[in-house]
């Protein structure tokens, strides 16, 4: 079983220099890549609130810079409703030296900060590129599924997902989360290509599942279908990013309903965690680590500062095989 708790096992980076990054629909003549400029490694970071970053800096520098690491960060509120374009007045999506990419800019951070710091320490001569898009409160069963193709939509359809999204306080626009992840990844790729940079693909970092660990009877379809939805998501996002064998590293959730309304012996939280373990055990190049020993803030669902640091480090340890 590829499950990390205290001991971390090696995971070699895949994809040789010069192999395909993301699939692109742009004319290659518009984004020429010089062979002698091919270098570095790129990761895609995504998920819901603990990936989006709800941890206050509180004593940390509110802008953290890490040598040799660049960040491409786009947040959900920056998008226009009903389409994958930025709202008028939003700053352009650009690569930056600032790697803090919290849900509340300048005030919060996610695992990207200490993932970047640890990667830069282990690979000081390698340029590292992070592309991040995450949306808090989202479910695997609804918001992160490719429409019309997913088992989620085939099994229970749009109306139930619409009810979940609206019931969790989001607009129906959240159902575009999967498409927006692909859009942000493409924007990030295009930005690197314009500078003649084509890094090898290091993998996908994923922290999500709290939204599916819902114990309310009206939403029982989310935990009960999580395993099928997760496996479909991993397969489809790898395909759509043009990396069908890419390492997929997911952090196991700690927050969710321990008992279901419809059956007090059924634990949505345990069901989601078991699905995450099973994916890593049974599927190629899927890896996971536990977070059960880490601590939450007072809200009981988002990691505190030291624990968010550790989440970032654990992502790095799985990716690099630090001993």
ChimeraX commands (.cxc) that place a marker at each C-alpha (Angstrom):
marker #1 position 0.00,0.00,0.00 radius 0.5
marker #1 position 1.38,3.39,-0.97 radius 0.5
marker #1 position 0.33,5.13,2.26 radius 0.5
marker #1 position 2.76,7.40,4.10 radius 0.5
marker #1 position 2.43,8.12,7.80 radius 0.5
marker #1 position 5.83,8.51,9.47 radius 0.5
marker #1 position 8.08,6.68,7.05 radius 0.5
marker #1 position 8.18,8.08,3.52 radius 0.5
marker #1 position 9.07,5.90,0.55 radius 0.5
marker #1 position 10.84,7.12,-2.57 radius 0.5
marker #1 position 8.91,8.33,-5.61 radius 0.5
marker #1 position 11.09,9.18,-8.59 radius 0.5
marker #1 position 10.06,12.09,-10.79 radius 0.5
marker #1 position 8.82,10.90,-14.14 radius 0.5
marker #1 position 9.02,12.28,-17.62 radius 0.5
marker #1 position 12.38,12.78,-19.29 radius 0.5
marker #1 position 13.59,16.19,-20.38 radius 0.5
marker #1 position 11.93,17.20,-23.61 radius 0.5
marker #1 position 8.86,14.98,-23.31 radius 0.5
marker #1 position 5.39,16.42,-23.71 radius 0.5
marker #1 position 4.16,18.84,-21.05 radius 0.5
marker #1 position 0.40,19.53,-21.29 radius 0.5
marker #1 position -1.45,18.90,-24.51 radius 0.5
marker #1 position -1.90,22.21,-26.31 radius 0.5
marker #1 position -4.28,23.46,-28.94 radius 0.5
marker #1 position -2.17,26.50,-29.73 radius 0.5
marker #1 position -0.14,26.79,-32.90 radius 0.5
marker #1 position 3.42,25.72,-31.95 radius 0.5
marker #1 position 4.75,28.51,-34.17 radius 0.5
marker #1 position 3.17,30.99,-31.77 radius 0.5
marker #1 position 5.00,29.61,-28.73 radius 0.5
marker #1 position 8.44,28.45,-29.91 radius 0.5
marker #1 position 10.50,26.41,-27.47 radius 0.5
marker #1 position 14.28,26.49,-27.67 radius 0.5
marker #1 position 15.77,23.07,-26.91 radius 0.5
marker #1 position 18.64,24.56,-24.94 radius 0.5
marker #1 position 16.18,26.31,-22.62 radius 0.5
marker #1 position 14.29,23.18,-21.64 radius 0.5
marker #1 position 14.67,22.76,-17.88 radius 0.5
marker #1 position 12.97,22.44,-14.56 radius 0.5
marker #1 position 9.96,20.56,-13.23 radius 0.5
marker #1 position 6.31,21.63,-12.99 radius 0.5
marker #1 position 3.54,20.55,-10.60 radius 0.5
marker #1 position -0.19,21.17,-10.68 radius 0.5
marker #1 position -1.82,21.80,-7.26 radius 0.5
marker #1 position -5.58,21.57,-6.82 radius 0.5
marker #1 position -8.44,20.60,-4.52 radius 0.5
marker #1 position -10.72,22.34,-2.03 radius 0.5
marker #1 position -10.19,24.63,0.98 radius 0.5
marker #1 position -7.18,23.00,2.64 radius 0.5
marker #1 position -5.44,23.19,-0.73 radius 0.5
marker #1 position -6.85,26.63,-1.54 radius 0.5
marker #1 position -5.29,27.83,1.71 radius 0.5
marker #1 position -7.30,28.93,4.73 radius 0.5
marker #1 position -4.35,29.08,7.15 radius 0.5
marker #1 position -3.57,32.61,8.45 radius 0.5
marker #1 position 0.04,33.73,8.22 radius 0.5
marker #1 position -0.03,35.03,11.83 radius 0.5
marker #1 position 3.67,35.58,12.41 radius 0.5
marker #1 position 4.84,34.37,9.02 radius 0.5
marker #1 position 5.87,36.83,6.36 radius 0.5
marker #1 position 2.74,37.60,4.36 radius 0.5
marker #1 position 4.70,37.28,1.15 radius 0.5
marker #1 position 7.05,34.29,1.08 radius 0.5
marker #1 position 9.66,34.07,-1.63 radius 0.5
marker #1 position 11.64,30.92,-2.38 radius 0.5
marker #1 position 14.67,30.97,-4.68 radius 0.5
marker #1 position 14.25,29.01,-7.89 radius 0.5
marker #1 position 10.47,28.57,-7.46 radius 0.5
marker #1 position 7.82,30.36,-9.50 radius 0.5
marker #1 position 4.06,30.30,-8.93 radius 0.5
marker #1 position 1.12,30.59,-11.31 radius 0.5
marker #1 position -1.95,31.22,-9.19 radius 0.5
marker #1 position -5.55,31.91,-10.21 radius 0.5
marker #1 position -8.42,31.92,-7.71 radius 0.5
marker #1 position -12.11,31.11,-8.37 radius 0.5
marker #1 position -13.39,34.64,-7.71 radius 0.5
marker #1 position -11.18,35.97,-10.50 radius 0.5
marker #1 position -13.27,34.23,-13.18 radius 0.5
marker #1 position -16.26,35.64,-14.99 radius 0.5
marker #1 position -19.50,33.81,-14.35 radius 0.5
marker #1 position -20.29,31.09,-16.89 radius 0.5
marker #1 position -17.02,31.26,-18.79 radius 0.5
marker #1 position -13.33,30.63,-18.35 radius 0.5
marker #1 position -12.09,34.21,-18.65 radius 0.5
marker #1 position -10.92,36.65,-16.01 radius 0.5
marker #1 position -13.27,39.36,-14.77 radius 0.5
marker #1 position -12.64,42.92,-16.01 radius 0.5
marker #1 position -10.33,44.66,-13.61 radius 0.5
marker #1 position -8.68,41.47,-12.36 radius 0.5
marker #1 position -4.89,41.43,-12.77 radius 0.5
marker #1 position -3.60,39.20,-15.57 radius 0.5
marker #1 position -2.62,35.66,-14.70 radius 0.5
marker #1 position 1.17,35.67,-14.65 radius 0.5
marker #1 position 4.10,33.69,-13.29 radius 0.5
marker #1 position 5.45,35.25,-10.10 radius 0.5
marker #1 position 8.26,34.76,-7.59 radius 0.5
marker #1 position 5.69,35.02,-4.78 radius 0.5
marker #1 position 4.63,31.49,-3.99 radius 0.5
marker #1 position 2.01,32.16,-1.30 radius 0.5
marker #1 position -1.34,31.42,-2.96 radius 0.5
marker #1 position -3.93,31.40,-0.20 radius 0.5
marker #1 position -7.66,31.75,-0.64 radius 0.5
marker #1 position -7.40,35.23,0.92 radius 0.5
marker #1 position -4.45,36.89,-0.88 radius 0.5
marker #1 position -1.76,38.18,1.45 radius 0.5
marker #1 position -3.48,36.78,4.55 radius 0.5
marker #1 position -3.62,32.99,4.19 radius 0.5
marker #1 position -1.54,30.20,2.69 radius 0.5
marker #1 position -1.83,26.57,1.63 radius 0.5
marker #1 position 0.64,23.68,1.24 radius 0.5
marker #1 position 2.39,25.37,-1.70 radius 0.5
marker #1 position 4.58,27.49,0.61 radius 0.5
marker #1 position 6.39,24.72,2.43 radius 0.5
marker #1 position 6.21,22.36,-0.52 radius 0.5
marker #1 position 8.15,24.98,-2.47 radius 0.5
marker #1 position 10.63,25.61,0.35 radius 0.5
marker #1 position 11.34,21.90,0.73 radius 0.5
marker #1 position 11.61,21.26,-3.00 radius 0.5
marker #1 position 14.03,24.17,-3.38 radius 0.5
marker #1 position 16.14,22.79,-0.54 radius 0.5
marker #1 position 16.31,19.31,-2.05 radius 0.5
marker #1 position 16.67,20.44,-5.69 radius 0.5
marker #1 position 18.56,23.77,-5.42 radius 0.5
marker #1 position 19.79,23.69,-9.02 radius 0.5
marker #1 position 16.42,22.86,-10.58 radius 0.5
marker #1 position 13.85,25.52,-11.53 radius 0.5
marker #1 position 10.51,24.58,-9.99 radius 0.5
marker #1 position 7.16,25.75,-11.33 radius 0.5
marker #1 position 3.85,25.48,-9.45 radius 0.5
marker #1 position 0.45,25.91,-11.11 radius 0.5
marker #1 position -2.38,26.18,-8.60 radius 0.5
marker #1 position -6.15,26.35,-8.86 radius 0.5
marker #1 position -8.30,25.27,-5.90 radius 0.5
marker #1 position -11.87,26.02,-4.83 radius 0.5
marker #1 position -13.03,25.70,-1.22 radius 0.5
marker #1 position -16.16,23.77,-0.29 radius 0.5
marker #1 position -16.25,21.77,-3.51 radius 0.5
marker #1 position -17.11,18.09,-3.92 radius 0.5
marker #1 position -15.53,15.43,-6.10 radius 0.5
marker #1 position -18.98,14.20,-7.00 radius 0.5
marker #1 position -20.18,17.46,-8.50 radius 0.5
marker #1 position -17.73,20.32,-9.03 radius 0.5
marker #1 position -14.62,18.33,-10.00 radius 0.5
marker #1 position -16.21,15.99,-12.53 radius 0.5
marker #1 position -15.94,16.47,-16.32 radius 0.5
marker #1 position -19.50,17.09,-17.43 radius 0.5
marker #1 position -21.41,14.52,-19.49 radius 0.5
marker #1 position -18.49,12.09,-19.16 radius 0.5
marker #1 position -18.53,11.36,-15.46 radius 0.5
marker #1 position -20.10,8.58,-13.43 radius 0.5
marker #1 position -21.33,11.30,-11.04 radius 0.5
marker #1 position -23.57,12.85,-13.65 radius 0.5
marker #1 position -24.65,9.51,-15.05 radius 0.5
marker #1 position -25.52,8.18,-11.59 radius 0.5
marker #1 position -27.43,11.09,-10.09 radius 0.5
marker #1 position -27.51,13.97,-12.52 radius 0.5
marker #1 position -27.44,17.73,-12.47 radius 0.5
marker #1 position -30.35,18.57,-10.10 radius 0.5
marker #1 position -28.77,16.93,-7.06 radius 0.5
marker #1 position -25.42,18.59,-7.74 radius 0.5
marker #1 position -27.16,21.92,-8.18 radius 0.5
marker #1 position -28.82,21.45,-4.78 radius 0.5
marker #1 position -25.50,20.57,-3.14 radius 0.5
marker #1 position -23.66,23.55,-4.62 radius 0.5
marker #1 position -26.36,26.02,-3.67 radius 0.5
marker #1 position -26.83,24.38,-0.27 radius 0.5
marker #1 position -23.15,24.85,0.52 radius 0.5
marker #1 position -23.39,28.59,-0.14 radius 0.5
marker #1 position -21.73,28.69,-3.55 radius 0.5
marker #1 position -23.11,29.79,-6.89 radius 0.5
marker #1 position -23.86,27.23,-9.57 radius 0.5
marker #1 position -20.73,28.57,-11.29 radius 0.5
marker #1 position -18.72,26.27,-8.98 radius 0.5
marker #1 position -19.70,23.37,-11.26 radius 0.5
marker #1 position -17.10,24.72,-13.68 radius 0.5
marker #1 position -14.21,23.85,-11.32 radius 0.5
marker #1 position -12.84,21.02,-13.47 radius 0.5
marker #1 position -12.87,23.11,-16.64 radius 0.5
marker #1 position -11.21,25.98,-14.82 radius 0.5
marker #1 position -8.43,23.77,-13.54 radius 0.5
marker #1 position -7.63,22.83,-17.14 radius 0.5
marker #1 position -7.84,26.48,-18.19 radius 0.5
marker #1 position -5.39,27.62,-15.51 radius 0.5
marker #1 position -3.01,24.78,-16.39 radius 0.5
marker #1 position -3.11,25.82,-20.04 radius 0.5
marker #1 position -2.51,29.47,-19.18 radius 0.5
marker #1 position 0.47,28.48,-17.07 radius 0.5
marker #1 position 1.91,26.32,-19.83 radius 0.5
marker #1 position 1.49,29.09,-22.39 radius 0.5
marker #1 position 3.30,31.55,-20.13 radius 0.5
marker #1 position 6.29,29.24,-19.79 radius 0.5
marker #1 position 6.32,28.43,-23.50 radius 0.5
marker #1 position 6.45,32.12,-24.42 radius 0.5
marker #1 position 9.68,32.32,-22.45 radius 0.5
marker #1 position 11.04,29.22,-24.17 radius 0.5
marker #1 position 10.66,27.03,-21.08 radius 0.5
marker #1 position 9.34,23.48,-21.21 radius 0.5
marker #1 position 9.84,21.72,-17.87 radius 0.5
marker #1 position 9.25,18.03,-17.27 radius 0.5
marker #1 position 6.00,17.16,-15.52 radius 0.5
marker #1 position 6.47,16.25,-11.85 radius 0.5
marker #1 position 2.89,15.35,-10.98 radius 0.5
marker #1 position -0.46,16.45,-9.61 radius 0.5
marker #1 position -0.86,17.37,-5.92 radius 0.5
marker #1 position -4.42,16.99,-4.66 radius 0.5
marker #1 position -6.10,17.74,-1.34 radius 0.5
marker #1 position -9.87,17.28,-1.42 radius 0.5
marker #1 position -12.69,15.12,-0.11 radius 0.5
marker #1 position -14.13,17.02,2.84 radius 0.5
marker #1 position -16.98,18.21,0.62 radius 0.5
marker #1 position -17.89,14.60,-0.18 radius 0.5
marker #1 position -17.70,13.37,3.43 radius 0.5
marker #1 position -21.18,14.77,4.03 radius 0.5
marker #1 position -23.49,13.00,6.45 radius 0.5
marker #1 position -26.75,14.73,5.58 radius 0.5
marker #1 position -29.24,12.37,3.99 radius 0.5
marker #1 position -29.92,14.61,1.00 radius 0.5
marker #1 position -26.23,14.39,0.06 radius 0.5
marker #1 position -25.61,10.68,0.73 radius 0.5
marker #1 position -24.82,10.22,-2.99 radius 0.5
marker #1 position -21.49,12.03,-2.46 radius 0.5
marker #1 position -19.68,9.67,-0.05 radius 0.5
marker #1 position -21.36,6.59,-1.52 radius 0.5
marker #1 position -19.98,7.38,-4.99 radius 0.5
marker #1 position -16.67,8.96,-3.94 radius 0.5
marker #1 position -14.42,6.06,-4.90 radius 0.5
marker #1 position -15.81,5.82,-8.44 radius 0.5
marker #1 position -15.74,9.60,-8.87 radius 0.5
marker #1 position -12.17,9.93,-7.59 radius 0.5
marker #1 position -10.83,7.23,-9.90 radius 0.5
marker #1 position -12.62,8.76,-12.88 radius 0.5
marker #1 position -11.30,12.23,-12.02 radius 0.5
marker #1 position -7.70,11.02,-11.78 radius 0.5
marker #1 position -7.91,9.18,-15.08 radius 0.5
marker #1 position -9.58,12.08,-16.89 radius 0.5
marker #1 position -7.41,14.89,-15.54 radius 0.5
marker #1 position -4.25,12.98,-16.44 radius 0.5
marker #1 position -5.59,12.50,-19.96 radius 0.5
marker #1 position -6.67,16.11,-20.34 radius 0.5
marker #1 position -3.31,17.39,-19.09 radius 0.5
marker #1 position -1.56,15.16,-21.60 radius 0.5
marker #1 position 0.15,13.11,-18.87 radius 0.5
marker #1 position -1.66,9.73,-18.64 radius 0.5
marker #1 position 0.95,8.21,-16.30 radius 0.5
marker #1 position 1.66,11.29,-14.16 radius 0.5
marker #1 position 2.19,10.77,-10.43 radius 0.5
marker #1 position -0.93,11.75,-8.51 radius 0.5
marker #1 position -0.28,12.56,-4.84 radius 0.5
marker #1 position -3.24,13.11,-2.53 radius 0.5
marker #1 position -3.42,14.06,1.12 radius 0.5
marker #1 position -5.94,12.06,3.13 radius 0.5
marker #1 position -8.67,14.16,4.70 radius 0.5
marker #1 position -9.32,14.49,8.43 radius 0.5
marker #1 position -12.47,16.66,8.33 radius 0.5
marker #1 position -15.97,15.36,7.62 radius 0.5
marker #1 position -19.08,13.75,9.10 radius 0.5
marker #1 position -18.17,10.81,11.31 radius 0.5
marker #1 position -21.79,9.59,11.36 radius 0.5
marker #1 position -24.47,9.76,8.69 radius 0.5
marker #1 position -28.02,10.90,9.34 radius 0.5
marker #1 position -29.39,7.97,7.38 radius 0.5
marker #1 position -27.28,5.41,9.27 radius 0.5
marker #1 position -25.31,6.27,12.43 radius 0.5
marker #1 position -23.07,3.26,11.82 radius 0.5
marker #1 position -21.99,4.66,8.44 radius 0.5
marker #1 position -19.11,7.14,8.43 radius 0.5
marker #1 position -18.85,9.39,5.36 radius 0.5
marker #1 position -15.41,10.51,6.58 radius 0.5
marker #1 position -14.16,6.93,6.86 radius 0.5
marker #1 position -15.68,6.08,3.47 radius 0.5
marker #1 position -13.80,8.90,1.73 radius 0.5
marker #1 position -10.54,8.07,3.51 radius 0.5
marker #1 position -10.85,4.41,2.54 radius 0.5
marker #1 position -11.47,5.39,-1.07 radius 0.5
marker #1 position -8.29,7.46,-1.03 radius 0.5
marker #1 position -6.31,4.54,0.40 radius 0.5
marker #1 position -7.80,2.15,-2.15 radius 0.5
marker #1 position -6.93,4.41,-5.06 radius 0.5
marker #1 position -3.30,4.50,-3.95 radius 0.5
marker #1 position -3.24,0.76,-3.33 radius 0.5
marker #1 position -4.84,-0.38,-6.56 radius 0.5
marker #1 position -4.02,2.17,-9.25 radius 0.5
marker #1 position -0.73,2.96,-10.99 radius 0.5
marker #1 position 1.25,5.99,-9.79 radius 0.5
marker #1 position -1.25,7.16,-7.18 radius 0.5
marker #1 position 0.24,7.95,-3.77 radius 0.5
marker #1 position -1.21,9.21,-0.53 radius 0.5
marker #1 position -0.17,10.27,2.97 radius 0.5
marker #1 position -2.14,10.65,6.18 radius 0.5
marker #1 position -2.88,13.87,8.09 radius 0.5
marker #1 position -4.69,12.36,11.07 radius 0.5
marker #1 position -1.94,13.45,13.49 radius 0.5
marker #1 position -2.13,17.11,12.41 radius 0.5
marker #1 position -4.13,19.88,14.09 radius 0.5
marker #1 position -6.96,22.11,12.94 radius 0.5
marker #1 position -7.69,25.73,13.67 radius 0.5
marker #1 position -10.64,26.56,15.93 radius 0.5
marker #1 position -13.02,25.98,13.00 radius 0.5
marker #1 position -12.31,22.25,13.24 radius 0.5
marker #1 position -11.65,21.68,9.54 radius 0.5
marker #1 position -8.74,23.83,8.34 radius 0.5
marker #1 position -5.15,23.15,9.37 radius 0.5
marker #1 position -3.30,25.50,11.69 radius 0.5
marker #1 position 0.06,27.03,10.74 radius 0.5
marker #1 position 2.47,24.27,11.87 radius 0.5
marker #1 position 0.17,21.59,10.44 radius 0.5
marker #1 position -0.13,23.31,7.05 radius 0.5
marker #1 position 3.66,23.53,6.97 radius 0.5
marker #1 position 3.75,19.78,7.55 radius 0.5
marker #1 position 1.20,19.10,4.79 radius 0.5
marker #1 position 3.51,20.92,2.37 radius 0.5
marker #1 position 6.50,18.96,3.60 radius 0.5
marker #1 position 4.67,15.65,3.26 radius 0.5
marker #1 position 3.75,16.39,-0.32 radius 0.5
marker #1 position 7.44,17.07,-0.96 radius 0.5
marker #1 position 8.59,13.94,0.85 radius 0.5
marker #1 position 6.34,11.74,-1.24 radius 0.5
marker #1 position 7.41,13.43,-4.47 radius 0.5
marker #1 position 11.13,13.43,-3.84 radius 0.5
marker #1 position 11.59,10.40,-1.60 radius 0.5
marker #1 position 13.43,12.36,1.09 radius 0.5
marker #1 position 14.95,9.89,3.55 radius 0.5
marker link #1:1,2 radius 0.2
marker link #1:2,3 radius 0.2
marker link #1:3,4 radius 0.2
marker link #1:4,5 radius 0.2
marker link #1:5,6 radius 0.2
marker link #1:6,7 radius 0.2
marker link #1:7,8 radius 0.2
marker link #1:8,9 radius 0.2
marker link #1:9,10 radius 0.2
marker link #1:10,11 radius 0.2
marker link #1:11,12 radius 0.2
marker link #1:12,13 radius 0.2
marker link #1:13,14 radius 0.2
marker link #1:14,15 radius 0.2
marker link #1:15,16 radius 0.2
marker link #1:16,17 radius 0.2
marker link #1:17,18 radius 0.2
marker link #1:18,19 radius 0.2
marker link #1:19,20 radius 0.2
marker link #1:20,21 radius 0.2
marker link #1:21,22 radius 0.2
marker link #1:22,23 radius 0.2
marker link #1:23,24 radius 0.2
marker link #1:24,25 radius 0.2
marker link #1:25,26 radius 0.2
marker link #1:26,27 radius 0.2
marker link #1:27,28 radius 0.2
marker link #1:28,29 radius 0.2
marker link #1:29,30 radius 0.2
marker link #1:30,31 radius 0.2
marker link #1:31,32 radius 0.2
marker link #1:32,33 radius 0.2
marker link #1:33,34 radius 0.2
marker link #1:34,35 radius 0.2
marker link #1:35,36 radius 0.2
marker link #1:36,37 radius 0.2
marker link #1:37,38 radius 0.2
marker link #1:38,39 radius 0.2
marker link #1:39,40 radius 0.2
marker link #1:40,41 radius 0.2
marker link #1:41,42 radius 0.2
marker link #1:42,43 radius 0.2
marker link #1:43,44 radius 0.2
marker link #1:44,45 radius 0.2
marker link #1:45,46 radius 0.2
marker link #1:46,47 radius 0.2
marker link #1:47,48 radius 0.2
marker link #1:48,49 radius 0.2
marker link #1:49,50 radius 0.2
marker link #1:50,51 radius 0.2
marker link #1:51,52 radius 0.2
marker link #1:52,53 radius 0.2
marker link #1:53,54 radius 0.2
marker link #1:54,55 radius 0.2
marker link #1:55,56 radius 0.2
marker link #1:56,57 radius 0.2
marker link #1:57,58 radius 0.2
marker link #1:58,59 radius 0.2
marker link #1:59,60 radius 0.2
marker link #1:60,61 radius 0.2
marker link #1:61,62 radius 0.2
marker link #1:62,63 radius 0.2
marker link #1:63,64 radius 0.2
marker link #1:64,65 radius 0.2
marker link #1:65,66 radius 0.2
marker link #1:66,67 radius 0.2
marker link #1:67,68 radius 0.2
marker link #1:68,69 radius 0.2
marker link #1:69,70 radius 0.2
marker link #1:70,71 radius 0.2
marker link #1:71,72 radius 0.2
marker link #1:72,73 radius 0.2
marker link #1:73,74 radius 0.2
marker link #1:74,75 radius 0.2
marker link #1:75,76 radius 0.2
marker link #1:76,77 radius 0.2
marker link #1:77,78 radius 0.2
marker link #1:78,79 radius 0.2
marker link #1:79,80 radius 0.2
marker link #1:80,81 radius 0.2
marker link #1:81,82 radius 0.2
marker link #1:82,83 radius 0.2
marker link #1:83,84 radius 0.2
marker link #1:84,85 radius 0.2
marker link #1:85,86 radius 0.2
marker link #1:86,87 radius 0.2
marker link #1:87,88 radius 0.2
marker link #1:88,89 radius 0.2
marker link #1:89,90 radius 0.2
marker link #1:90,91 radius 0.2
marker link #1:91,92 radius 0.2
marker link #1:92,93 radius 0.2
marker link #1:93,94 radius 0.2
marker link #1:94,95 radius 0.2
marker link #1:95,96 radius 0.2
marker link #1:96,97 radius 0.2
marker link #1:97,98 radius 0.2
marker link #1:98,99 radius 0.2
marker link #1:99,100 radius 0.2
marker link #1:100,101 radius 0.2
marker link #1:101,102 radius 0.2
marker link #1:102,103 radius 0.2
marker link #1:103,104 radius 0.2
marker link #1:104,105 radius 0.2
marker link #1:105,106 radius 0.2
marker link #1:106,107 radius 0.2
marker link #1:107,108 radius 0.2
marker link #1:108,109 radius 0.2
marker link #1:109,110 radius 0.2
marker link #1:110,111 radius 0.2
marker link #1:111,112 radius 0.2
marker link #1:112,113 radius 0.2
marker link #1:113,114 radius 0.2
marker link #1:114,115 radius 0.2
marker link #1:115,116 radius 0.2
marker link #1:116,117 radius 0.2
marker link #1:117,118 radius 0.2
marker link #1:118,119 radius 0.2
marker link #1:119,120 radius 0.2
marker link #1:120,121 radius 0.2
marker link #1:121,122 radius 0.2
marker link #1:122,123 radius 0.2
marker link #1:123,124 radius 0.2
marker link #1:124,125 radius 0.2
marker link #1:125,126 radius 0.2
marker link #1:126,127 radius 0.2
marker link #1:127,128 radius 0.2
marker link #1:128,129 radius 0.2
marker link #1:129,130 radius 0.2
marker link #1:130,131 radius 0.2
marker link #1:131,132 radius 0.2
marker link #1:132,133 radius 0.2
marker link #1:133,134 radius 0.2
marker link #1:134,135 radius 0.2
marker link #1:135,136 radius 0.2
marker link #1:136,137 radius 0.2
marker link #1:137,138 radius 0.2
marker link #1:138,139 radius 0.2
marker link #1:139,140 radius 0.2
marker link #1:140,141 radius 0.2
marker link #1:141,142 radius 0.2
marker link #1:142,143 radius 0.2
marker link #1:143,144 radius 0.2
marker link #1:144,145 radius 0.2
marker link #1:145,146 radius 0.2
marker link #1:146,147 radius 0.2
marker link #1:147,148 radius 0.2
marker link #1:148,149 radius 0.2
marker link #1:149,150 radius 0.2
marker link #1:150,151 radius 0.2
marker link #1:151,152 radius 0.2
marker link #1:152,153 radius 0.2
marker link #1:153,154 radius 0.2
marker link #1:154,155 radius 0.2
marker link #1:155,156 radius 0.2
marker link #1:156,157 radius 0.2
marker link #1:157,158 radius 0.2
marker link #1:158,159 radius 0.2
marker link #1:159,160 radius 0.2
marker link #1:160,161 radius 0.2
marker link #1:161,162 radius 0.2
marker link #1:162,163 radius 0.2
marker link #1:163,164 radius 0.2
marker link #1:164,165 radius 0.2
marker link #1:165,166 radius 0.2
marker link #1:166,167 radius 0.2
marker link #1:167,168 radius 0.2
marker link #1:168,169 radius 0.2
marker link #1:169,170 radius 0.2
marker link #1:170,171 radius 0.2
marker link #1:171,172 radius 0.2
marker link #1:172,173 radius 0.2
marker link #1:173,174 radius 0.2
marker link #1:174,175 radius 0.2
marker link #1:175,176 radius 0.2
marker link #1:176,177 radius 0.2
marker link #1:177,178 radius 0.2
marker link #1:178,179 radius 0.2
marker link #1:179,180 radius 0.2
marker link #1:180,181 radius 0.2
marker link #1:181,182 radius 0.2
marker link #1:182,183 radius 0.2
marker link #1:183,184 radius 0.2
marker link #1:184,185 radius 0.2
marker link #1:185,186 radius 0.2
marker link #1:186,187 radius 0.2
marker link #1:187,188 radius 0.2
marker link #1:188,189 radius 0.2
marker link #1:189,190 radius 0.2
marker link #1:190,191 radius 0.2
marker link #1:191,192 radius 0.2
marker link #1:192,193 radius 0.2
marker link #1:193,194 radius 0.2
marker link #1:194,195 radius 0.2
marker link #1:195,196 radius 0.2
marker link #1:196,197 radius 0.2
marker link #1:197,198 radius 0.2
marker link #1:198,199 radius 0.2
marker link #1:199,200 radius 0.2
marker link #1:200,201 radius 0.2
marker link #1:201,202 radius 0.2
marker link #1:202,203 radius 0.2
marker link #1:203,204 radius 0.2
marker link #1:204,205 radius 0.2
marker link #1:205,206 radius 0.2
marker link #1:206,207 radius 0.2
marker link #1:207,208 radius 0.2
marker link #1:208,209 radius 0.2
marker link #1:209,210 radius 0.2
marker link #1:210,211 radius 0.2
marker link #1:211,212 radius 0.2
marker link #1:212,213 radius 0.2
marker link #1:213,214 radius 0.2
marker link #1:214,215 radius 0.2
marker link #1:215,216 radius 0.2
marker link #1:216,217 radius 0.2
marker link #1:217,218 radius 0.2
marker link #1:218,219 radius 0.2
marker link #1:219,220 radius 0.2
marker link #1:220,221 radius 0.2
marker link #1:221,222 radius 0.2
marker link #1:222,223 radius 0.2
marker link #1:223,224 radius 0.2
marker link #1:224,225 radius 0.2
marker link #1:225,226 radius 0.2
marker link #1:226,227 radius 0.2
marker link #1:227,228 radius 0.2
marker link #1:228,229 radius 0.2
marker link #1:229,230 radius 0.2
marker link #1:230,231 radius 0.2
marker link #1:231,232 radius 0.2
marker link #1:232,233 radius 0.2
marker link #1:233,234 radius 0.2
marker link #1:234,235 radius 0.2
marker link #1:235,236 radius 0.2
marker link #1:236,237 radius 0.2
marker link #1:237,238 radius 0.2
marker link #1:238,239 radius 0.2
marker link #1:239,240 radius 0.2
marker link #1:240,241 radius 0.2
marker link #1:241,242 radius 0.2
marker link #1:242,243 radius 0.2
marker link #1:243,244 radius 0.2
marker link #1:244,245 radius 0.2
marker link #1:245,246 radius 0.2
marker link #1:246,247 radius 0.2
marker link #1:247,248 radius 0.2
marker link #1:248,249 radius 0.2
marker link #1:249,250 radius 0.2
marker link #1:250,251 radius 0.2
marker link #1:251,252 radius 0.2
marker link #1:252,253 radius 0.2
marker link #1:253,254 radius 0.2
marker link #1:254,255 radius 0.2
marker link #1:255,256 radius 0.2
marker link #1:256,257 radius 0.2
marker link #1:257,258 radius 0.2
marker link #1:258,259 radius 0.2
marker link #1:259,260 radius 0.2
marker link #1:260,261 radius 0.2
marker link #1:261,262 radius 0.2
marker link #1:262,263 radius 0.2
marker link #1:263,264 radius 0.2
marker link #1:264,265 radius 0.2
marker link #1:265,266 radius 0.2
marker link #1:266,267 radius 0.2
marker link #1:267,268 radius 0.2
marker link #1:268,269 radius 0.2
marker link #1:269,270 radius 0.2
marker link #1:270,271 radius 0.2
marker link #1:271,272 radius 0.2
marker link #1:272,273 radius 0.2
marker link #1:273,274 radius 0.2
marker link #1:274,275 radius 0.2
marker link #1:275,276 radius 0.2
marker link #1:276,277 radius 0.2
marker link #1:277,278 radius 0.2
marker link #1:278,279 radius 0.2
marker link #1:279,280 radius 0.2
marker link #1:280,281 radius 0.2
marker link #1:281,282 radius 0.2
marker link #1:282,283 radius 0.2
marker link #1:283,284 radius 0.2
marker link #1:284,285 radius 0.2
marker link #1:285,286 radius 0.2
marker link #1:286,287 radius 0.2
marker link #1:287,288 radius 0.2
marker link #1:288,289 radius 0.2
marker link #1:289,290 radius 0.2
marker link #1:290,291 radius 0.2
marker link #1:291,292 radius 0.2
marker link #1:292,293 radius 0.2
marker link #1:293,294 radius 0.2
marker link #1:294,295 radius 0.2
marker link #1:295,296 radius 0.2
marker link #1:296,297 radius 0.2
marker link #1:297,298 radius 0.2
marker link #1:298,299 radius 0.2
marker link #1:299,300 radius 0.2
marker link #1:300,301 radius 0.2
marker link #1:301,302 radius 0.2
marker link #1:302,303 radius 0.2
marker link #1:303,304 radius 0.2
marker link #1:304,305 radius 0.2
marker link #1:305,306 radius 0.2
marker link #1:306,307 radius 0.2
marker link #1:307,308 radius 0.2
marker link #1:308,309 radius 0.2
marker link #1:309,310 radius 0.2
marker link #1:310,311 radius 0.2
marker link #1:311,312 radius 0.2
marker link #1:312,313 radius 0.2
marker link #1:313,314 radius 0.2
marker link #1:314,315 radius 0.2
marker link #1:315,316 radius 0.2
marker link #1:316,317 radius 0.2
marker link #1:317,318 radius 0.2
marker link #1:318,319 radius 0.2
marker link #1:319,320 radius 0.2
marker link #1:320,321 radius 0.2
marker link #1:321,322 radius 0.2
marker link #1:322,323 radius 0.2
view
